[in-house]
Amino acid sequence: AFTYLGNQAYTISSSTSTVVVGRQLSVSWNVPSGGDFDWIGFFKVTDSSEAYESRWWQYTGGAKSGTLILDAPTTPGLYEFRYLLNDGFVDAARSATVTVTAG
């Protein structure tokens, strides 16, 4: 016997689409199976997944779902959350764009 899980999606979403620099926002994820070294980062939309900021990423610890809270960057712009696999730079999901404003 076996269980077929189908084509389950990785999802990641922000608590808001607009945030003022330095204010808090959160990100939630839901994945079919979480790896100990899967991680979530906050990136400028145009940056590669290797261009993450050290303050704006965290391992998921293998959790299949959860929520993280962080302070928005101090540089205004268009950002997105990415769910990345196995301590690498391949993203399995991206959030909608988050606009960080000056205030």
C-alpha beads as a LAMMPS data file, in Angstrom:
LAMMPS data file: protein, C-alpha beads

103 atoms
102 bonds

1 atom types
1 bond types

-500.0 500.0 xlo xhi
-500.0 500.0 ylo yhi
-500.0 500.0 zlo zhi

Masses

1 110.0

Atoms # bond

1 1 1 0.000 0.000 0.000
2 1 1 1.078 3.576 -0.531
3 1 1 -0.225 7.087 -0.092
4 1 1 -0.186 9.447 -3.037
5 1 1 0.095 13.067 -1.931
6 1 1 -0.534 14.540 -5.357
7 1 1 0.799 17.822 -6.526
8 1 1 0.854 19.754 -3.257
9 1 1 2.043 23.332 -3.501
10 1 1 4.495 25.344 -1.470
11 1 1 2.839 28.591 -0.371
12 1 1 4.249 31.673 1.319
13 1 1 2.449 34.925 2.104
14 1 1 3.089 38.243 3.798
15 1 1 0.834 39.770 6.448
16 1 1 0.699 42.998 4.439
17 1 1 1.341 44.377 0.972
18 1 1 2.711 47.709 2.277
19 1 1 4.842 48.458 5.330
20 1 1 6.778 51.494 6.595
21 1 1 10.568 51.082 6.965
22 1 1 11.499 49.510 10.290
23 1 1 7.941 48.419 11.148
24 1 1 7.054 44.792 11.786
25 1 1 5.513 42.422 9.299
26 1 1 5.093 38.673 9.248
27 1 1 5.362 35.855 6.767
28 1 1 3.506 32.542 6.871
29 1 1 4.217 29.347 4.961
30 1 1 2.602 26.002 4.267
31 1 1 4.575 23.267 2.498
32 1 1 4.004 19.569 1.744
33 1 1 7.182 18.546 3.577
34 1 1 9.656 20.756 5.381
35 1 1 13.378 20.169 5.447
36 1 1 15.504 21.064 8.470
37 1 1 17.528 23.456 6.320
38 1 1 14.715 24.974 4.264
39 1 1 14.706 28.703 4.844
40 1 1 12.758 31.888 4.243
41 1 1 14.315 35.152 3.165
42 1 1 13.124 38.678 2.370
43 1 1 14.585 39.961 -0.902
44 1 1 14.361 42.961 -3.196
45 1 1 12.220 41.774 -6.106
46 1 1 15.037 42.246 -8.629
47 1 1 17.754 40.537 -6.534
48 1 1 18.902 36.956 -6.932
49 1 1 18.274 34.492 -4.112
50 1 1 21.966 34.729 -3.233
51 1 1 21.577 38.450 -2.412
52 1 1 19.790 38.057 0.934
53 1 1 20.394 40.317 3.887
54 1 1 21.702 38.542 6.992
55 1 1 19.004 40.074 9.237
56 1 1 16.101 38.999 7.022
57 1 1 16.289 35.225 6.775
58 1 1 15.637 32.222 8.994
59 1 1 15.582 28.422 8.792
60 1 1 12.135 26.829 9.116
61 1 1 13.514 23.962 11.228
62 1 1 11.574 21.413 9.204
63 1 1 8.182 22.895 10.099
64 1 1 5.548 22.306 7.418
65 1 1 3.831 25.546 8.389
66 1 1 4.492 28.533 10.573
67 1 1 4.831 32.289 10.895
68 1 1 7.908 34.484 11.324
69 1 1 7.931 38.151 12.384
70 1 1 10.593 40.629 11.290
71 1 1 11.281 44.333 11.010
72 1 1 11.088 45.771 7.506
73 1 1 14.349 46.972 5.932
74 1 1 15.346 50.623 6.249
75 1 1 15.611 50.986 2.478
76 1 1 12.290 51.619 0.700
77 1 1 11.514 49.479 -2.324
78 1 1 9.723 46.433 -3.667
79 1 1 10.434 43.206 -1.792
80 1 1 9.189 39.629 -1.619
81 1 1 9.517 36.621 0.651
82 1 1 10.984 33.438 -0.798
83 1 1 10.848 29.880 0.505
84 1 1 14.164 28.231 -0.359
85 1 1 15.047 24.542 -0.217
86 1 1 17.775 22.645 1.632
87 1 1 20.154 25.484 2.530
88 1 1 20.377 26.396 -1.146
89 1 1 19.262 29.178 -3.434
90 1 1 16.448 27.464 -5.344
91 1 1 13.110 28.930 -4.331
92 1 1 9.994 26.780 -4.169
93 1 1 7.616 29.708 -3.594
94 1 1 7.497 33.499 -3.635
95 1 1 5.070 35.849 -1.930
96 1 1 3.219 38.701 -3.541
97 1 1 5.216 41.937 -3.686
98 1 1 5.602 43.893 -0.445
99 1 1 6.163 47.645 -0.817
100 1 1 8.422 49.125 1.869
101 1 1 7.735 52.876 2.109
102 1 1 9.586 55.762 3.759
103 1 1 6.569 56.621 5.875

Bonds

1 1 1 2
2 1 2 3
3 1 3 4
4 1 4 5
5 1 5 6
6 1 6 7
7 1 7 8
8 1 8 9
9 1 9 10
10 1 10 11
11 1 11 12
12 1 12 13
13 1 13 14
14 1 14 15
15 1 15 16
16 1 16 17
17 1 17 18
18 1 18 19
19 1 19 20
20 1 20 21
21 1 21 22
22 1 22 23
23 1 23 24
24 1 24 25
25 1 25 26
26 1 26 27
27 1 27 28
28 1 28 29
29 1 29 30
30 1 30 31
31 1 31 32
32 1 32 33
33 1 33 34
34 1 34 35
35 1 35 36
36 1 36 37
37 1 37 38
38 1 38 39
39 1 39 40
40 1 40 41
41 1 41 42
42 1 42 43
43 1 43 44
44 1 44 45
45 1 45 46
46 1 46 47
47 1 47 48
48 1 48 49
49 1 49 50
50 1 50 51
51 1 51 52
52 1 52 53
53 1 53 54
54 1 54 55
55 1 55 56
56 1 56 57
57 1 57 58
58 1 58 59
59 1 59 60
60 1 60 61
61 1 61 62
62 1 62 63
63 1 63 64
64 1 64 65
65 1 65 66
66 1 66 67
67 1 67 68
68 1 68 69
69 1 69 70
70 1 70 71
71 1 71 72
72 1 72 73
73 1 73 74
74 1 74 75
75 1 75 76
76 1 76 77
77 1 77 78
78 1 78 79
79 1 79 80
80 1 80 81
81 1 81 82
82 1 82 83
83 1 83 84
84 1 84 85
85 1 85 86
86 1 86 87
87 1 87 88
88 1 88 89
89 1 89 90
90 1 90 91
91 1 91 92
92 1 92 93
93 1 93 94
94 1 94 95
95 1 95 96
96 1 96 97
97 1 97 98
98 1 98 99
99 1 99 100
100 1 100 101
101 1 101 102
102 1 102 103
